[in-house]
Amino acid sequence: MKSICFSIVALGLALWPAATIRADDEPGFIGVQIKATPDNDGVIIVMVFKDSPAHEAELQAEDVIKKFDGKDVTTVQGFVQSVRDSKPGQKVKLTVLRNGQDKEIEVKIGKKPDDQ
């Protein structure tokens, strides 16, 4: 009987976060493919998706994203989570290293297209 009670409690805890997400809480999307830098000092843009928020903001392949809204970017996972936690329509500032110089670029967070 104890294992049944434990399973019900575990199931309840597993479902709780999903139940608290509202239908209008869509994850943010900017439309880049990225990889880690060798020294964990940002993420490198490998590809910018056409007609994406990143494309509209003129981000480029080879740009190194060093900051997301003033916070240091050190891992791919951290950057992805920052983007996902942003709301579509929200504007964020990215500090990117391009051609040896830091540049601030504003990006309007979008919604992930159905085909992505």
C-alpha positions as CSV (number, residue, x, y, z in Angstrom):
1,M,0.0,0.0,0.0
2,K,2.9,2.4,0.7
3,S,4.1,2.1,-2.9
4,I,0.7,3.1,-4.3
5,C,0.6,6.2,-2.1
6,F,4.1,7.1,-3.1
7,S,3.3,6.7,-6.8
8,I,0.2,9.0,-6.4
9,V,2.3,11.7,-4.6
10,A,5.0,11.5,-7.3
11,L,2.5,11.7,-10.1
12,G,0.9,14.7,-8.4
13,L,4.3,16.4,-8.1
14,A,5.1,15.6,-11.7
15,L,1.8,17.1,-13.0
16,W,1.9,20.2,-10.8
17,P,4.3,22.3,-12.9
18,A,2.5,21.5,-16.1
19,A,-0.8,22.6,-14.5
20,T,0.6,26.0,-13.5
21,I,1.6,26.9,-17.1
22,R,-1.0,29.1,-18.7
23,A,-2.0,28.7,-22.4
24,D,-0.6,32.2,-23.2
25,D,2.9,31.3,-21.8
26,E,4.6,30.5,-25.1
27,P,8.4,30.2,-25.0
28,G,10.4,32.9,-26.7
29,F,12.3,32.3,-30.0
30,I,14.9,34.3,-31.9
31,G,15.9,31.8,-34.6
32,V,19.6,31.0,-34.3
33,Q,21.5,27.8,-34.2
34,I,24.4,28.1,-31.7
35,K,27.4,26.3,-30.2
36,A,29.6,26.8,-27.2
37,T,32.7,28.8,-27.3
38,P,35.9,26.9,-26.3
39,D,36.4,29.1,-23.2
40,N,32.7,29.3,-22.1
41,D,32.7,33.1,-22.7
42,G,29.5,33.3,-24.8
43,V,27.9,31.2,-27.5
44,I,28.7,31.3,-31.2
45,I,26.0,31.7,-33.8
46,V,26.3,28.9,-36.4
47,M,23.3,29.8,-38.4
48,V,20.6,32.5,-38.5
49,F,17.1,31.3,-39.7
50,K,15.7,33.3,-42.5
51,D,12.8,35.6,-41.6
52,S,13.4,35.1,-37.9
53,P,13.8,37.7,-35.2
54,A,17.5,37.2,-35.3
55,H,17.5,37.7,-39.1
56,E,15.5,40.9,-38.7
57,A,17.9,42.2,-36.0
58,E,20.8,41.5,-38.5
59,L,22.6,38.9,-36.3
60,Q,25.1,37.0,-38.3
61,A,26.8,33.6,-38.3
62,E,30.1,33.8,-36.4
63,D,28.7,36.5,-34.0
64,V,29.6,35.6,-30.4
65,I,26.7,36.3,-28.0
66,K,28.3,37.4,-24.8
67,K,25.4,39.0,-22.9
68,F,21.6,38.6,-22.8
69,D,20.0,41.7,-21.3
70,G,23.1,42.5,-19.4
71,K,23.7,39.0,-18.0
72,D,26.7,37.0,-19.0
73,V,26.1,34.1,-21.4
74,T,28.4,31.2,-20.4
75,T,26.6,28.1,-21.7
76,V,24.4,27.0,-24.6
77,Q,21.7,25.7,-22.1
78,G,21.7,29.0,-20.2
79,F,21.3,31.1,-23.3
80,V,18.5,28.8,-24.6
81,Q,16.7,29.0,-21.3
82,S,17.0,32.9,-21.3
83,V,15.4,33.0,-24.7
84,R,12.7,30.5,-23.8
85,D,11.9,32.4,-20.6
86,S,11.4,35.7,-22.6
87,K,7.9,36.5,-23.8
88,P,7.1,36.9,-27.5
89,G,7.1,40.7,-28.3
90,Q,9.6,41.5,-25.6
91,K,12.7,43.4,-26.7
92,V,16.1,42.2,-25.3
93,K,19.6,43.5,-25.8
94,L,22.3,41.2,-26.8
95,T,26.0,42.1,-26.6
96,V,27.8,40.4,-29.4
97,L,31.4,40.2,-30.4
98,R,31.7,40.8,-34.2
99,N,35.0,41.4,-36.0
100,G,36.8,41.9,-32.7
101,Q,34.4,44.6,-31.4
102,D,31.5,44.4,-28.9
103,K,28.2,45.5,-30.4
104,E,24.8,45.9,-28.7
105,I,21.9,44.5,-30.8
106,E,18.2,44.7,-29.8
107,V,16.1,41.7,-30.7
108,K,12.4,41.4,-30.5
109,I,11.5,37.9,-29.2
110,G,9.2,36.0,-31.4
111,K,7.2,32.8,-31.3
112,K,8.6,29.5,-32.6
113,P,7.2,28.8,-36.0
114,D,5.3,25.5,-36.3
115,D,7.9,24.1,-38.8
116,Q,10.9,24.7,-36.5
